[in-house]
């Protein structure tokens, strides 16, 4: 297994951990049917926008 692949698995784990943790806090929310989907959507859109922005500003390096 290459080091780059191992590092990418860590990022996948952090991503899964965030979605998994949101299921645990649902009992603490006042309006879970309204708040949880909204927070998951906003979080997903934020990460997507950041990902696209970083890919836009990062130059491609040819080896």
Buried (B, 14 or more C-beta within 10 A) or exposed (E): EEEEEEEEEEEEEEEEEEEEEBEEEEEEEEEEEEEBEEEEEEEEEEEEEEEEEEEEEEEEEEE
